[in-house]
Amino acid sequence: MNRPLKLPLAAFAVLLAACLTIFALYRRDSGTSGAWTYELVNTFDHDPNAFTQGLVFEDGFLYEGTGLYGQSELRKVDLETGEVLQSRKLPDQYFGEGITIFGERIFQLTYRSKTGFVYDKETFELLQEFTYPTEGWGLTHDGENIIMSDGTPMLYFLDPNSLKRVSKVIVLEEQKEIWWINELEYVEGQIFANIWPDDRIARIDPDTGRVLGWIDCTGLLDRRNLRDQIDVFNGIAYDPNDGRLFVTGKNWPKLFEIKLIPTK
């Protein structure tokens, strides 16, 4: 008969700690997601006529790409007042989508035209056009590559100079594909993504495509007595210098600064 193994208390504690570490790693690698809600920090005015498709914060200003045929624009916006300081209208045949700023250039997608634009950040002068084979939805960058969504579970990584695809990942929560990935923002090594038409933001590992968790932004906008044109939650911007996170929606009259609060 085998005798039961007896361990000294200290050895047992070490073994238990090792088991807990292995279990935590297993949970992380097996796709277990975290969950966050928000604390409202500030509320700012936002143009209710802006059908927000892309949002970026840089050098103290918001940059916004808006959509709809005949109304799409690239804008520079005063954060505190919501005033549009600078704008460039897209030709009427284009439905504007996501934007990102890489160095001194602004990149903007269009919805179904398979055409993107590159502008000078200061003047909004059009520098070049580029093409892609899918629809255009969201846009951000990781400091090395432009990252693009097209409404499918795929994220595409583009060379910022040639604008050719260099890689792609499929976004999964456990084994479930996440569809309708929309506006993107790169935040401290993760991709934050609006999921159309949800009020949640997915936190995505850019290397694997795995969903790390969800931010529930339900209830940000009081929808009582609002005009019919109020549309879905869309638009994420991050201030890396001060760690501020801004969100809004299409035709929302307000833009919000939020702080993330873990819920479990």
Number of C-alpha atoms within 10 A of each C-alpha: 3 4 5 6 5 8 10 7 9 9 11 12 12 10 13 12 12 12 12 11 12 12 12 13 11 12 12 13 12 13 16 15 17 15 16 17 18 17 12 11 12 12 15 16 16 24 18 17 14 21 27 30 32 31 32 25 22 14 7 11 16 22 26 27 29 28 23 19 14 14 18 25 25 26 21 25 21 18 18 15 11 18 14 16 12 14 16 16 15 19 13 12 13 23 22 35 31 32 32 29 22 17 10 9 19 22 26 30 33 28 23 16 17 15 19 22 19 20 20 16 17 11 10 17 13 15 12 11 13 15 15 14 10 15 18 26 26 30 31 30 21 17 11 11 19 23 26 27 25 24 21 17 17 20 21 18 24 19 14 18 8 8 15 15 16 11 12 17 16 17 24 20 18 14 10 11 16 19 16 19 25 27 31 32 27 23 20 11 11 18 23 28 27 26 20 17 13 14 17 19 26 25 24 23 18 21 11 12 22 26 25 21 19 19 22 19 19 13 8 20 16 8 11 6 6 11 11 8 12 16 15 18 26 28 27 28 27 22 17 13 8 7 10 14 19 23 20 23 25 23 22 25 18 17 23 20 19 19 16 15 13 11 11 8
